[in-house]
Amino acid sequence: MQVIKLVDPRKRKYPAILFAGIFIFCAALPLFLKSGERTPPAPAIPASQNPYERLPGYSKILALENSFVRHSKNVKPSVVGISDVQRIKTISKDYPILNSQWRYWRYRVGLWFKETFRREYKMERLGSGIIYNQRGHILTNYHVVRDAERLLVRLSDKREFWAKIAGIDPQTDLAVLKIFSFKKFPVPEFETDRDLDVGEWVMAVGNPYGLQGTVTVGVIGAKGRFGLGIAERENFIQTDASITPGNSGGPLVDMQGKIIGVNTAVQEIGAGMGFAIPMEMAVHVADELIRKGKVERGWLGLEAKPLTRDMARILDVPYKKGRVVVEGVEEKAPAELAGIQKGDVILSYDGREIIGVRKLSTMVAATEAGKTAPIKILRKGEEKTVRVAIKKSVT
């Protein structure tokens, strides 16, 4: 008799499953151990392997960028924000109905105390300014402070000072404020003697829309702009560096880190077109306002216009761009007393070459009244020098 042993079919799979598990574990263990290892960082590309380093002009771009960064850090401490602080009365004058004299007078006395000692202020950000000297004089635009009630000056280090107006000059749209501190103020370098070139890189620093310490970059687009209706005496530097509300009164800086102008306005006739007052004019006005509280300008008493080729042929003088010719002389004016006549070509004033009528007007206005200035003229092909005693202008 054959005995048949019955085996559970599920028990037959256990050895196979066990061997399969052991095989999978052994195969996956090296991968698991390898995944736990830290992947070494990719080696840094040496500076010598910079893909842009060999491009022509790359070093000059880096040098220009470093100039922007360096000059921004140097100039920012001398740029301030100017705000107008106005007092607002919020106490109601309407009296409630009180059923006794005692309550009525107690309410009146309490209301008087509230009106006297409780004050609320509204601050409106106006523009920017430049620390002019260590004594705390601030150079800015006249239109920035024109209608201000009480001026608050905020420095780059967050210090705040109440300021008073030391002097204003609406003709050039300039003003000088005064603040006081026992600590000396950081003063930047001003450029007044160098001839600027169209196309130079410049930076405008200021507080547009209350964003203090904002720097924008552009180039000089033109020099000697006038007839824009911004001020009575105009001799602006034109730039495409962004000048927006709040930039007025801030500095225009060249690539030597020196301030060459005071940002004044953005012209509506073209987007991205701003104007700045040359530092030569601004320094003269600021010094006059600090010393006297007003500006006294020199007066020559003649009318001039640019010399054209046709006029040079008629007057028998060599033509040169930028020269000016006398068109008329006022009676008993300093020019007439010195012997200047109609038709004279002015070559230089006080030792400096004349380049245009605006330049001559600016130089005469900057001359102190009572000073005798030599003027070189060309008359009928002959050069001669006359000495003019400049008088004070009545305008």
Secondary structure, DSSP 8 states (H G I E B T S, - for coil): --------HHHHHHHHHHHHHHHHHHHHHHHHHHHTS---------GGG-TTTTSTTHHHHHHHHHHHHHHHHHHGGGEEEEEEEEEE----------SSHHHHHHHHHHHHHHHHH--EEEEEEEEEEEE-STT-EEEEEHHHHTT-SSEEEE-TTS-EEEEEEEEEETTTTEEEEE---SS------B--SS---TT-EEEEEE-GGG-TTEEEEEEEEEEEE--SSS-SS--EEEE-S---TT-TT-EEE-TTS-EEEEEEEE-TTSTT-EEEEEHHHHHHHHHHHHHHSS---EE--EEEEE--HHHHHHHT----TT-EEEEEE-TT-HHHHTT--TT-EEEEETTEE--SHHHHHHHHHTS-TT-EEEEEEEETTEEEEEEEE-EE---
